[in-house]
Amino acid sequence: RRMAAERRLEQRAGRAMTELALDGNKGFKAGDDNACSVYVTKGDDVIAMSIQTLNPTMLPDLCTITEKLAQLSQDRVN
C-alpha cells in the first residue's frame, strides 16, 4: 500500500519511472533533471533514497548516486 502511494506521488511530480530490483527486493526509481529517488520494498516497509538539486550540472548523474546508496542500504538490511 505504501509503495502505491509513493508511485502516485512520483507520477504527480511528472518523473519518469523505471522498475528495478535490489537483492531480490522489488522497487522502482523515479527521476527528472533535478531529482532521483529509489524506492525498494523490504517486507511491509519501503526503503527510500532520494537526491534533489537545483543545479544538476554540478553533480554526477543523480540516479547513479541514488542507486548506489540504495544498493548499499540493501546490503546492510538483507
mmCIF file of the N, C-alpha and C atoms, coordinates in Angstrom:
data_MODEL
# 
_entry.id   MODEL 
# 
loop_
_atom_site.group_PDB 
_atom_site.id 
_atom_site.type_symbol 
_atom_site.label_atom_id 
_atom_site.label_alt_id 
_atom_site.label_comp_id 
_atom_site.label_asym_id 
_atom_site.label_entity_id 
_atom_site.label_seq_id 
_atom_site.pdbx_PDB_ins_code 
_atom_site.Cartn_x 
_atom_site.Cartn_y 
_atom_site.Cartn_z 
_atom_site.occupancy 
_atom_site.B_iso_or_equiv 
_atom_site.pdbx_formal_charge 
_atom_site.auth_seq_id 
_atom_site.auth_comp_id 
_atom_site.auth_asym_id 
_atom_site.auth_atom_id 
_atom_site.pdbx_PDB_model_num 
ATOM 1   N N  . ARG A 1 1  ? 0.820  -1.188 0.000   1.00 0.00 ? 1  ARG A N  1 
ATOM 2   C CA . ARG A 1 1  ? 0.000  0.000  0.000   1.00 0.00 ? 1  ARG A CA 1 
ATOM 3   C C  . ARG A 1 1  ? 0.869  1.259  0.000   1.00 0.00 ? 1  ARG A C  1 
ATOM 4   N N  . ARG A 1 2  ? 1.903  1.252  0.797   1.00 0.00 ? 2  ARG A N  1 
ATOM 5   C CA . ARG A 1 2  ? 2.776  2.420  0.867   1.00 0.00 ? 2  ARG A CA 1 
ATOM 6   C C  . ARG A 1 2  ? 3.525  2.644  -0.447  1.00 0.00 ? 2  ARG A C  1 
ATOM 7   N N  . MET A 1 3  ? 3.939  1.552  -1.084  1.00 0.00 ? 3  MET A N  1 
ATOM 8   C CA . MET A 1 3  ? 4.635  1.684  -2.367  1.00 0.00 ? 3  MET A CA 1 
ATOM 9   C C  . MET A 1 3  ? 3.721  2.330  -3.402  1.00 0.00 ? 3  MET A C  1 
ATOM 10  N N  . ALA A 1 4  ? 2.447  1.969  -3.398  1.00 0.00 ? 4  ALA A N  1 
ATOM 11  C CA . ALA A 1 4  ? 1.486  2.563  -4.335  1.00 0.00 ? 4  ALA A CA 1 
ATOM 12  C C  . ALA A 1 4  ? 1.366  4.071  -4.096  1.00 0.00 ? 4  ALA A C  1 
ATOM 13  N N  . ALA A 1 5  ? 1.394  4.485  -2.838  1.00 0.00 ? 5  ALA A N  1 
ATOM 14  C CA . ALA A 1 5  ? 1.323  5.914  -2.519  1.00 0.00 ? 5  ALA A CA 1 
ATOM 15  C C  . ALA A 1 5  ? 2.564  6.640  -3.037  1.00 0.00 ? 5  ALA A C  1 
ATOM 16  N N  . GLU A 1 6  ? 3.734  6.022  -2.888  1.00 0.00 ? 6  GLU A N  1 
ATOM 17  C CA . GLU A 1 6  ? 4.967  6.632  -3.392  1.00 0.00 ? 6  GLU A CA 1 
ATOM 18  C C  . GLU A 1 6  ? 4.918  6.753  -4.915  1.00 0.00 ? 6  GLU A C  1 
ATOM 19  N N  . ARG A 1 7  ? 4.399  5.736  -5.589  1.00 0.00 ? 7  ARG A N  1 
ATOM 20  C CA . ARG A 1 7  ? 4.271  5.788  -7.055  1.00 0.00 ? 7  ARG A CA 1 
ATOM 21  C C  . ARG A 1 7  ? 3.364  6.942  -7.485  1.00 0.00 ? 7  ARG A C  1 
ATOM 22  N N  . ARG A 1 8  ? 2.243  7.092  -6.792  1.00 0.00 ? 8  ARG A N  1 
ATOM 23  C CA . ARG A 1 8  ? 1.315  8.177  -7.136  1.00 0.00 ? 8  ARG A CA 1 
ATOM 24  C C  . ARG A 1 8  ? 1.974  9.544  -6.971  1.00 0.00 ? 8  ARG A C  1 
ATOM 25  N N  . LEU A 1 9  ? 2.746  9.725  -5.886  1.00 0.00 ? 9  LEU A N  1 
ATOM 26  C CA . LEU A 1 9  ? 3.431  10.999 -5.670  1.00 0.00 ? 9  LEU A CA 1 
ATOM 27  C C  . LEU A 1 9  ? 4.426  11.292 -6.781  1.00 0.00 ? 9  LEU A C  1 
ATOM 28  N N  . GLU A 1 10 ? 5.186  10.295 -7.179  1.00 0.00 ? 10 GLU A N  1 
ATOM 29  C CA . GLU A 1 10 ? 6.177  10.485 -8.244  1.00 0.00 ? 10 GLU A CA 1 
ATOM 30  C C  . GLU A 1 10 ? 5.495  10.738 -9.587  1.00 0.00 ? 10 GLU A C  1 
ATOM 31  N N  . GLN A 1 11 ? 4.382  10.059 -9.846  1.00 0.00 ? 11 GLN A N  1 
ATOM 32  C CA . GLN A 1 11 ? 3.635  10.303 -11.087 1.00 0.00 ? 11 GLN A CA 1 
ATOM 33  C C  . GLN A 1 11 ? 3.118  11.737 -11.128 1.00 0.00 ? 11 GLN A C  1 
ATOM 34  N N  . ARG A 1 12 ? 2.589  12.202 -10.009 1.00 0.00 ? 12 ARG A N  1 
ATOM 35  C CA . ARG A 1 12 ? 2.077  13.574 -9.939  1.00 0.00 ? 12 ARG A CA 1 
ATOM 36  C C  . ARG A 1 12 ? 3.188  14.591 -10.161 1.00 0.00 ? 12 ARG A C  1 
ATOM 37  N N  . ALA A 1 13 ? 4.404  14.258 -9.723  1.00 0.00 ? 13 ALA A N  1 
ATOM 38  C CA . ALA A 1 13 ? 5.557  15.150 -9.921  1.00 0.00 ? 13 ALA A CA 1 
ATOM 39  C C  . ALA A 1 13 ? 6.049  15.114 -11.366 1.00 0.00 ? 13 ALA A C  1 
ATOM 40  N N  . GLY A 1 14 ? 5.544  14.162 -12.152 1.00 0.00 ? 14 GLY A N  1 
ATOM 41  C CA . GLY A 1 14 ? 5.915  14.073 -13.553 1.00 0.00 ? 14 GLY A CA 1 
ATOM 42  C C  . GLY A 1 14 ? 7.263  13.420 -13.805 1.00 0.00 ? 14 GLY A C  1 
ATOM 43  N N  . ARG A 1 15 ? 7.744  12.636 -12.849 1.00 0.00 ? 15 ARG A N  1 
ATOM 44  C CA . ARG A 1 15 ? 9.042  11.991 -13.004 1.00 0.00 ? 15 ARG A CA 1 
ATOM 45  C C  . ARG A 1 15 ? 8.922  10.677 -13.781 1.00 0.00 ? 15 ARG A C  1 
ATOM 46  N N  . ALA A 1 16 ? 9.938  10.381 -14.584 1.00 0.00 ? 16 ALA A N  1 
ATOM 47  C CA . ALA A 1 16 ? 9.999  9.114  -15.312 1.00 0.00 ? 16 ALA A CA 1 
ATOM 48  C C  . ALA A 1 16 ? 10.268 7.997  -14.324 1.00 0.00 ? 16 ALA A C  1 
ATOM 49  N N  . MET A 1 17 ? 9.550  6.884  -14.453 1.00 0.00 ? 17 MET A N  1 
ATOM 50  C CA . MET A 1 17 ? 9.698  5.775  -13.516 1.00 0.00 ? 17 MET A CA 1 
ATOM 51  C C  . MET A 1 17 ? 10.164 4.523  -14.233 1.00 0.00 ? 17 MET A C  1 
ATOM 52  N N  . THR A 1 18 ? 11.037 3.769  -13.551 1.00 0.00 ? 18 THR A N  1 
ATOM 53  C CA . THR A 1 18 ? 11.582 2.525  -14.069 1.00 0.00 ? 18 THR A CA 1 
ATOM 54  C C  . THR A 1 18 ? 11.541 1.480  -12.968 1.00 0.00 ? 18 THR A C  1 
ATOM 55  N N  . GLU A 1 19 ? 11.042 0.295  -13.287 1.00 0.00 ? 19 GLU A N  1 
ATOM 56  C CA . GLU A 1 19 ? 11.022 -0.802 -12.313 1.00 0.00 ? 19 GLU A CA 1 
ATOM 57  C C  . GLU A 1 19 ? 12.444 -1.296 -12.076 1.00 0.00 ? 19 GLU A C  1 
ATOM 58  N N  . LEU A 1 20 ? 12.716 -1.771 -10.863 1.00 0.00 ? 20 LEU A N  1 
ATOM 59  C CA . LEU A 1 20 ? 14.019 -2.341 -10.546 1.00 0.00 ? 20 LEU A CA 1 
ATOM 60  C C  . LEU A 1 20 ? 13.887 -3.326 -9.402  1.00 0.00 ? 20 LEU A C  1 
ATOM 61  N N  . ALA A 1 21 ? 14.951 -4.066 -9.158  1.00 0.00 ? 21 ALA A N  1 
ATOM 62  C CA . ALA A 1 21 ? 15.030 -4.989 -8.021  1.00 0.00 ? 21 ALA A CA 1 
ATOM 63  C C  . ALA A 1 21 ? 16.450 -4.921 -7.477  1.00 0.00 ? 21 ALA A C  1 
ATOM 64  N N  . LEU A 1 22 ? 16.558 -4.884 -6.161  1.00 0.00 ? 22 LEU A N  1 
ATOM 65  C CA . LEU A 1 22 ? 17.851 -4.902 -5.489  1.00 0.00 ? 22 LEU A CA 1 
ATOM 66  C C  . LEU A 1 22 ? 17.870 -6.078 -4.538  1.00 0.00 ? 22 LEU A C  1 
ATOM 67  N N  . ASP A 1 23 ? 18.776 -6.997 -4.775  1.00 0.00 ? 23 ASP A N  1 
ATOM 68  C CA . ASP A 1 23 ? 18.905 -8.185 -3.929  1.00 0.00 ? 23 ASP A CA 1 
ATOM 69  C C  . ASP A 1 23 ? 17.577 -8.913 -3.757  1.00 0.00 ? 23 ASP A C  1 
ATOM 70  N N  . GLY A 1 24 ? 16.790 -8.985 -4.830  1.00 0.00 ? 24 GLY A N  1 
ATOM 71  C CA . GLY A 1 24 ? 15.515 -9.691 -4.796  1.00 0.00 ? 24 GLY A CA 1 
ATOM 72  C C  . GLY A 1 24 ? 14.349 -8.874 -4.260  1.00 0.00 ? 24 GLY A C  1 
ATOM 73  N N  . ASN A 1 25 ? 14.607 -7.642 -3.824  1.00 0.00 ? 25 ASN A N  1 
ATOM 74  C CA . ASN A 1 25 ? 13.540 -6.776 -3.329  1.00 0.00 ? 25 ASN A CA 1 
ATOM 75  C C  . ASN A 1 25 ? 13.090 -5.855 -4.464  1.00 0.00 ? 25 ASN A C  1 
ATOM 76  N N  . LYS A 1 26 ? 11.787 -5.891 -4.761  1.00 0.00 ? 26 LYS A N  1 
ATOM 77  C CA . LYS A 1 26 ? 11.253 -5.113 -5.874  1.00 0.00 ? 26 LYS A CA 1 
ATOM 78  C C  . LYS A 1 26 ? 11.101 -3.650 -5.501  1.00 0.00 ? 26 LYS A C  1 
ATOM 79  N N  . GLY A 1 27 ? 11.181 -2.818 -6.532  1.00 0.00 ? 27 GLY A N  1 
ATOM 80  C CA . GLY A 1 27 ? 11.007 -1.393 -6.320  1.00 0.00 ? 27 GLY A CA 1 
ATOM 81  C C  . GLY A 1 27 ? 10.983 -0.650 -7.635  1.00 0.00 ? 27 GLY A C  1 
ATOM 82  N N  . PHE A 1 28 ? 11.233 0.642  -7.561  1.00 0.00 ? 28 PHE A N  1 
ATOM 83  C CA . PHE A 1 28 ? 11.286 1.464  -8.758  1.00 0.00 ? 28 PHE A CA 1 
ATOM 84  C C  . PHE A 1 28 ? 12.137 2.694  -8.490  1.00 0.00 ? 28 PHE A C  1 
ATOM 85  N N  . LYS A 1 29 ? 12.590 3.302  -9.588  1.00 0.00 ? 29 LYS A N  1 
ATOM 86  C CA . LYS A 1 29 ? 13.271 4.585  -9.462  1.00 0.00 ? 29 LYS A CA 1 
ATOM 87  C C  . LYS A 1 29 ? 12.467 5.601  -10.239 1.00 0.00 ? 29 LYS A C  1 
ATOM 88  N N  . ALA A 1 30 ? 12.506 6.831  -9.767  1.00 0.00 ? 30 ALA A N  1 
ATOM 89  C CA . ALA A 1 30 ? 11.776 7.919  -10.403 1.00 0.00 ? 30 ALA A CA 1 
ATOM 90  C C  . ALA A 1 30 ? 12.713 9.112  -10.483 1.00 0.00 ? 30 ALA A C  1 
ATOM 91  N N  . GLY A 1 31 ? 12.797 9.717  -11.660 1.00 0.00 ? 31 GLY A N  1 
ATOM 92  C CA . GLY A 1 31 ? 13.721 10.824 -11.787 1.00 0.00 ? 31 GLY A CA 1 
ATOM 93  C C  . GLY A 1 31 ? 13.357 11.816 -12.859 1.00 0.00 ? 31 GLY A C  1 
ATOM 94  N N  . ASP A 1 32 ? 13.961 12.985 -12.728 1.00 0.00 ? 32 ASP A N  1 
ATOM 95  C CA . ASP A 1 32 ? 13.929 14.019 -13.745 1.00 0.00 ? 32 ASP A CA 1 
ATOM 96  C C  . ASP A 1 32 ? 15.278 14.725 -13.677 1.00 0.00 ? 32 ASP A C  1 
ATOM 97  N N  . ASP A 1 33 ? 15.423 15.867 -14.312 1.00 0.00 ? 33 ASP A N  1 
ATOM 98  C CA . ASP A 1 33 ? 16.721 16.540 -14.339 1.00 0.00 ? 33 ASP A CA 1 
ATOM 99  C C  . ASP A 1 33 ? 17.223 16.952 -12.957 1.00 0.00 ? 33 ASP A C  1 
ATOM 100 N N  . ASN A 1 34 ? 16.316 17.238 -12.031 1.00 0.00 ? 34 ASN A N  1 
ATOM 101 C CA . ASN A 1 34 ? 16.702 17.785 -10.728 1.00 0.00 ? 34 ASN A CA 1 
ATOM 102 C C  . ASN A 1 34 ? 16.553 16.838 -9.551  1.00 0.00 ? 34 ASN A C  1 
ATOM 103 N N  . ALA A 1 35 ? 16.063 15.629 -9.788  1.00 0.00 ? 35 ALA A N  1 
ATOM 104 C CA . ALA A 1 35 ? 15.842 14.710 -8.668  1.00 0.00 ? 35 ALA A CA 1 
ATOM 105 C C  . ALA A 1 35 ? 15.855 13.273 -9.139  1.00 0.00 ? 35 ALA A C  1 
ATOM 106 N N  . CYS A 1 36 ? 16.253 12.392 -8.223  1.00 0.00 ? 36 CYS A N  1 
ATOM 107 C CA . CYS A 1 36 ? 16.139 10.959 -8.470  1.00 0.00 ? 36 CYS A CA 1 
ATOM 108 C C  . CYS A 1 36 ? 15.865 10.273 -7.144  1.00 0.00 ? 36 CYS A C  1 
ATOM 109 N N  . SER A 1 37 ? 14.884 9.401  -7.141  1.00 0.00 ? 37 SER A N  1 
ATOM 110 C CA . SER A 1 37 ? 14.525 8.643  -5.948  1.00 0.00 ? 37 SER A CA 1 
ATOM 111 C C  . SER A 1 37 ? 14.470 7.169  -6.288  1.00 0.00 ? 37 SER A C  1 
ATOM 112 N N  . VAL A 1 38 ? 14.882 6.344  -5.330  1.00 0.00 ? 38 VAL A N  1 
ATOM 113 C CA . VAL A 1 38 ? 14.789 4.894  -5.463  1.00 0.00 ? 38 VAL A CA 1 
ATOM 114 C C  . VAL A 1 38 ? 13.970 4.393  -4.285  1.00 0.00 ? 38 VAL A C  1 
ATOM 115 N N  . TYR A 1 39 ? 12.961 3.591  -4.577  1.00 0.00 ? 39 TYR A N  1 
ATOM 116 C CA . TYR A 1 39 ? 12.085 3.004  -3.563  1.00 0.00 ? 39 TYR A CA 1 
ATOM 117 C C  . TYR A 1 39 ? 12.181 1.492  -3.685  1.00 0.00 ? 39 TYR A C  1 
ATOM 118 N N  . VAL A 1 40 ? 12.431 0.814  -2.573  1.00 0.00 ? 40 VAL A N  1 
ATOM 119 C CA . VAL A 1 40 ? 12.571 -0.640 -2.580  1.00 0.00 ? 40 VAL A CA 1 
ATOM 120 C C  . VAL A 1 40 ? 11.768 -1.209 -1.414  1.00 0.00 ? 40 VAL A C  1 
ATOM 121 N N  . THR A 1 41 ? 11.003 -2.283 -1.682  1.00 0.00 ? 41 THR A N  1 
ATOM 122 C CA . THR A 1 41 ? 10.238 -2.917 -0.615  1.00 0.00 ? 41 THR A CA 1 
ATOM 123 C C  . THR A 1 41 ? 11.149 -3.803 0.230   1.00 0.00 ? 41 THR A C  1 
ATOM 124 N N  . LYS A 1 42 ? 10.856 -3.845 1.488   1.00 0.00 ? 42 LYS A N  1 
ATOM 125 C CA . LYS A 1 42 ? 11.531 -4.744 2.431   1.00 0.00 ? 42 LYS A CA 1 
ATOM 126 C C  . LYS A 1 42 ? 10.455 -5.214 3.391   1.00 0.00 ? 42 LYS A C  1 
ATOM 127 N N  . GLY A 1 43 ? 9.882  -6.387 3.087   1.00 0.00 ? 43 GLY A N  1 
ATOM 128 C CA . GLY A 1 43 ? 8.729  -6.843 3.869   1.00 0.00 ? 43 GLY A CA 1 
ATOM 129 C C  . GLY A 1 43 ? 7.583  -5.873 3.656   1.00 0.00 ? 43 GLY A C  1 
ATOM 130 N N  . ASP A 1 44 ? 7.010  -5.369 4.745   1.00 0.00 ? 44 ASP A N  1 
ATOM 131 C CA . ASP A 1 44 ? 5.925  -4.389 4.658   1.00 0.00 ? 44 ASP A CA 1 
ATOM 132 C C  . ASP A 1 44 ? 6.431  -2.960 4.567   1.00 0.00 ? 44 ASP A C  1 
ATOM 133 N N  . ASP A 1 45 ? 7.736  -2.786 4.680   1.00 0.00 ? 45 ASP A N  1 
ATOM 134 C CA . ASP A 1 45 ? 8.326  -1.452 4.669   1.00 0.00 ? 45 ASP A CA 1 
ATOM 135 C C  . ASP A 1 45 ? 8.795  -1.050 3.279   1.00 0.00 ? 45 ASP A C  1 
ATOM 136 N N  . VAL A 1 46 ? 9.051  0.236  3.120   1.00 0.00 ? 46 VAL A N  1 
ATOM 137 C CA . VAL A 1 46 ? 9.632  0.778  1.904   1.00 0.00 ? 46 VAL A CA 1 
ATOM 138 C C  . VAL A 1 46 ? 10.879 1.555  2.302   1.00 0.00 ? 46 VAL A C  1 
ATOM 139 N N  . ILE A 1 47 ? 11.991 1.225  1.672   1.00 0.00 ? 47 ILE A N  1 
ATOM 140 C CA . ILE A 1 47 ? 13.220 1.968  1.882   1.00 0.00 ? 47 ILE A CA 1 
ATOM 141 C C  . ILE A 1 47 ? 13.333 2.955  0.730   1.00 0.00 ? 47 ILE A C  1 
ATOM 142 N N  . ALA A 1 48 ? 13.518 4.227  1.050   1.00 0.00 ? 48 ALA A N  1 
ATOM 143 C CA . ALA A 1 48 ? 13.577 5.267  0.026   1.00 0.00 ? 48 ALA A CA 1 
ATOM 144 C C  . ALA A 1 48 ? 14.876 6.045  0.138   1.00 0.00 ? 48 ALA A C  1 
ATOM 145 N N  . MET A 1 49 ? 15.484 6.276  -1.001  1.00 0.00 ? 49 MET A N  1 
ATOM 146 C CA . MET A 1 49 ? 16.667 7.130  -1.112  1.00 0.00 ? 49 MET A CA 1 
ATOM 147 C C  . MET A 1 49 ? 16.332 8.184  -2.151  1.00 0.00 ? 49 MET A C  1 
ATOM 148 N N  . SER A 1 50 ? 16.667 9.440  -1.869  1.00 0.00 ? 50 SER A N  1 
ATOM 149 C CA . SER A 1 50 ? 16.346 10.498 -2.814  1.00 0.00 ? 50 SER A CA 1 
ATOM 150 C C  . SER A 1 50 ? 17.418 11.579 -2.778  1.00 0.00 ? 50 SER A C  1 
ATOM 151 N N  . ILE A 1 51 ? 17.768 12.075 -3.950  1.00 0.00 ? 51 ILE A N  1 
ATOM 152 C CA . ILE A 1 51 ? 18.685 13.205 -4.071  1.00 0.00 ? 51 ILE A CA 1 
ATOM 153 C C  . ILE A 1 51 ? 18.009 14.237 -4.961  1.00 0.00 ? 51 ILE A C  1 
ATOM 154 N N  . GLN A 1 52 ? 18.044 15.481 -4.495  1.00 0.00 ? 52 GLN A N  1 
ATOM 155 C CA . GLN A 1 52 ? 17.483 16.582 -5.274  1.00 0.00 ? 52 GLN A CA 1 
ATOM 156 C C  . GLN A 1 52 ? 18.501 17.707 -5.315  1.00 0.00 ? 52 GLN A C  1 
ATOM 157 N N  . THR A 1 53 ? 18.511 18.435 -6.421  1.00 0.00 ? 53 THR A N  1 
ATOM 158 C CA . THR A 1 53 ? 19.424 19.565 -6.557  1.00 0.00 ? 53 THR A CA 1 
ATOM 159 C C  . THR A 1 53 ? 18.800 20.619 -7.460  1.00 0.00 ? 53 THR A C  1 
ATOM 160 N N  . LEU A 1 54 ? 19.207 21.844 -7.275  1.00 0.00 ? 54 LEU A N  1 
ATOM 161 C CA . LEU A 1 54 ? 18.780 22.914 -8.168  1.00 0.00 ? 54 LEU A CA 1 
ATOM 162 C C  . LEU A 1 54 ? 19.747 23.086 -9.328  1.00 0.00 ? 54 LEU A C  1 
ATOM 163 N N  . ASN A 1 55 ? 20.936 22.465 -9.214  1.00 0.00 ? 55 ASN A N  1 
ATOM 164 C CA . ASN A 1 55 ? 21.949 22.608 -10.248 1.00 0.00 ? 55 ASN A CA 1 
ATOM 165 C C  . ASN A 1 55 ? 22.558 21.252 -10.595 1.00 0.00 ? 55 ASN A C  1 
ATOM 166 N N  . PRO A 1 56 ? 21.860 20.427 -11.382 1.00 0.00 ? 56 PRO A N  1 
ATOM 167 C CA . PRO A 1 56 ? 22.344 19.079 -11.664 1.00 0.00 ? 56 PRO A CA 1 
ATOM 168 C C  . PRO A 1 56 ? 23.641 19.038 -12.469 1.00 0.00 ? 56 PRO A C  1 
ATOM 169 N N  . THR A 1 57 ? 23.976 20.107 -13.164 1.00 0.00 ? 57 THR A N  1 
ATOM 170 C CA . THR A 1 57 ? 25.206 20.098 -13.953 1.00 0.00 ? 57 THR A CA 1 
ATOM 171 C C  . THR A 1 57 ? 26.449 20.069 -13.087 1.00 0.00 ? 57 THR A C  1 
ATOM 172 N N  . MET A 1 58 ? 26.318 20.387 -11.808 1.00 0.00 ? 58 MET A N  1 
ATOM 173 C CA . MET A 1 58 ? 27.464 20.391 -10.896 1.00 0.00 ? 58 MET A CA 1 
ATOM 174 C C  . MET A 1 58 ? 27.712 19.025 -10.256 1.00 0.00 ? 58 MET A C  1 
ATOM 175 N N  . LEU A 1 59 ? 26.833 18.049 -10.535 1.00 0.00 ? 59 LEU A N  1 
ATOM 176 C CA . LEU A 1 59 ? 26.925 16.731 -9.907  1.00 0.00 ? 59 LEU A CA 1 
ATOM 177 C C  . LEU A 1 59 ? 26.989 15.631 -10.961 1.00 0.00 ? 59 LEU A C  1 
ATOM 178 N N  . PRO A 1 60 ? 27.512 14.461 -10.569 1.00 0.00 ? 60 PRO A N  1 
ATOM 179 C CA . PRO A 1 60 ? 27.386 13.305 -11.465 1.00 0.00 ? 60 PRO A CA 1 
ATOM 180 C C  . PRO A 1 60 ? 25.904 12.942 -11.619 1.00 0.00 ? 60 PRO A C  1 
ATOM 181 N N  . ASP A 1 61 ? 25.592 12.001 -12.478 1.00 0.00 ? 61 ASP A N  1 
ATOM 182 C CA . ASP A 1 61 ? 24.213 11.565 -12.686 1.00 0.00 ? 61 ASP A CA 1 
ATOM 183 C C  . ASP A 1 61 ? 23.542 11.219 -11.352 1.00 0.00 ? 61 ASP A C  1 
ATOM 184 N N  . LEU A 1 62 ? 22.429 11.891 -11.065 1.00 0.00 ? 62 LEU A N  1 
ATOM 185 C CA . LEU A 1 62 ? 21.748 11.719 -9.775  1.00 0.00 ? 62 LEU A CA 1 
ATOM 186 C C  . LEU A 1 62 ? 21.272 10.293 -9.546  1.00 0.00 ? 62 LEU A C  1 
ATOM 187 N N  . CYS A 1 63 ? 20.748 9.642  -10.583 1.00 0.00 ? 63 CYS A N  1 
ATOM 188 C CA . CYS A 1 63 ? 20.234 8.288  -10.389 1.00 0.00 ? 63 CYS A CA 1 
ATOM 189 C C  . CYS A 1 63 ? 21.355 7.285  -10.146 1.00 0.00 ? 63 CYS A C  1 
ATOM 190 N N  . THR A 1 64 ? 22.517 7.511  -10.722 1.00 0.00 ? 64 THR A N  1 
ATOM 191 C CA . THR A 1 64 ? 23.656 6.631  -10.444 1.00 0.00 ? 64 THR A CA 1 
ATOM 192 C C  . THR A 1 64 ? 24.023 6.706  -8.961  1.00 0.00 ? 64 THR A C  1 
ATOM 193 N N  . ILE A 1 65 ? 24.051 7.906  -8.421  1.00 0.00 ? 65 ILE A N  1 
ATOM 194 C CA . ILE A 1 65 ? 24.371 8.092  -6.997  1.00 0.00 ? 65 ILE A CA 1 
ATOM 195 C C  . ILE A 1 65 ? 23.288 7.466  -6.122  1.00 0.00 ? 65 ILE A C  1 
ATOM 196 N N  . THR A 1 66 ? 22.030 7.743  -6.439  1.00 0.00 ? 66 THR A N  1 
ATOM 197 C CA . THR A 1 66 ? 20.913 7.252  -5.628  1.00 0.00 ? 66 THR A CA 1 
ATOM 198 C C  . THR A 1 66 ? 20.844 5.729  -5.652  1.00 0.00 ? 66 THR A C  1 
ATOM 199 N N  . GLU A 1 67 ? 21.047 5.125  -6.810  1.00 0.00 ? 67 GLU A N  1 
ATOM 200 C CA . GLU A 1 67 ? 21.023 3.661  -6.899  1.00 0.00 ? 67 GLU A CA 1 
ATOM 201 C C  . GLU A 1 67 ? 22.158 3.044  -6.085  1.00 0.00 ? 67 GLU A C  1 
ATOM 202 N N  . LYS A 1 68 ? 23.322 3.666  -6.080  1.00 0.00 ? 68 LYS A N  1 
ATOM 203 C CA . LYS A 1 68 ? 24.440 3.148  -5.279  1.00 0.00 ? 68 LYS A CA 1 
ATOM 204 C C  . LYS A 1 68 ? 24.097 3.220  -3.785  1.00 0.00 ? 68 LYS A C  1 
ATOM 205 N N  . LEU A 1 69 ? 23.524 4.338  -3.339  1.00 0.00 ? 69 LEU A N  1 
ATOM 206 C CA . LEU A 1 69 ? 23.108 4.458  -1.938  1.00 0.00 ? 69 LEU A CA 1 
ATOM 207 C C  . LEU A 1 69 ? 22.058 3.406  -1.579  1.00 0.00 ? 69 LEU A C  1 
ATOM 208 N N  . ALA A 1 70 ? 21.104 3.191  -2.477  1.00 0.00 ? 70 ALA A N  1 
ATOM 209 C CA . ALA A 1 70 ? 20.061 2.198  -2.231  1.00 0.00 ? 70 ALA A CA 1 
ATOM 210 C C  . ALA A 1 70 ? 20.659 0.799  -2.149  1.00 0.00 ? 70 ALA A C  1 
ATOM 211 N N  . GLN A 1 71 ? 21.610 0.484  -3.035  1.00 0.00 ? 71 GLN A N  1 
ATOM 212 C CA . GLN A 1 71 ? 22.245 -0.834 -3.002  1.00 0.00 ? 71 GLN A CA 1 
ATOM 213 C C  . GLN A 1 71 ? 23.029 -1.029 -1.705  1.00 0.00 ? 71 GLN A C  1 
ATOM 214 N N  . LEU A 1 72 ? 23.756 -0.007 -1.276  1.00 0.00 ? 72 LEU A N  1 
ATOM 215 C CA . LEU A 1 72 ? 24.496 -0.098 -0.006  1.00 0.00 ? 72 LEU A CA 1 
ATOM 216 C C  . LEU A 1 72 ? 23.547 -0.327 1.167   1.00 0.00 ? 72 LEU A C  1 
ATOM 217 N N  . SER A 1 73 ? 22.396 0.338  1.150   1.00 0.00 ? 73 SER A N  1 
ATOM 218 C CA . SER A 1 73 ? 21.397 0.143  2.216   1.00 0.00 ? 73 SER A CA 1 
ATOM 219 C C  . SER A 1 73 ? 20.851 -1.280 2.180   1.00 0.00 ? 73 SER A C  1 
ATOM 220 N N  . GLN A 1 74 ? 20.541 -1.781 0.982   1.00 0.00 ? 74 GLN A N  1 
ATOM 221 C CA . GLN A 1 74 ? 20.034 -3.142 0.862   1.00 0.00 ? 74 GLN A CA 1 
ATOM 222 C C  . GLN A 1 74 ? 21.058 -4.150 1.364   1.00 0.00 ? 74 GLN A C  1 
ATOM 223 N N  . ASP A 1 75 ? 22.315 -3.923 1.051   1.00 0.00 ? 75 ASP A N  1 
ATOM 224 C CA . ASP A 1 75 ? 23.371 -4.826 1.522   1.00 0.00 ? 75 ASP A CA 1 
ATOM 225 C C  . ASP A 1 75 ? 23.391 -4.912 3.047   1.00 0.00 ? 75 ASP A C  1 
ATOM 226 N N  . ARG A 1 76 ? 23.050 -3.828 3.712   1.00 0.00 ? 76 ARG A N  1 
ATOM 227 C CA . ARG A 1 76 ? 23.091 -3.801 5.177   1.00 0.00 ? 76 ARG A CA 1 
ATOM 228 C C  . ARG A 1 76 ? 21.834 -4.413 5.801   1.00 0.00 ? 76 ARG A C  1 
ATOM 229 N N  . VAL A 1 77 ? 20.670 -4.246 5.142   1.00 0.00 ? 77 VAL A N  1 
ATOM 230 C CA . VAL A 1 77 ? 19.421 -4.722 5.753   1.00 0.00 ? 77 VAL A CA 1 
ATOM 231 C C  . VAL A 1 77 ? 19.069 -6.152 5.364   1.00 0.00 ? 77 VAL A C  1 
ATOM 232 N N  . ASN A 1 78 ? 19.691 -6.678 4.325   1.00 0.00 ? 78 ASN A N  1 
ATOM 233 C CA . ASN A 1 78 ? 19.369 -8.052 3.904   1.00 0.00 ? 78 ASN A CA 1 
ATOM 234 C C  . ASN A 1 78 ? 20.063 -9.068 4.741   1.00 0.00 ? 78 ASN A C  1 
# 
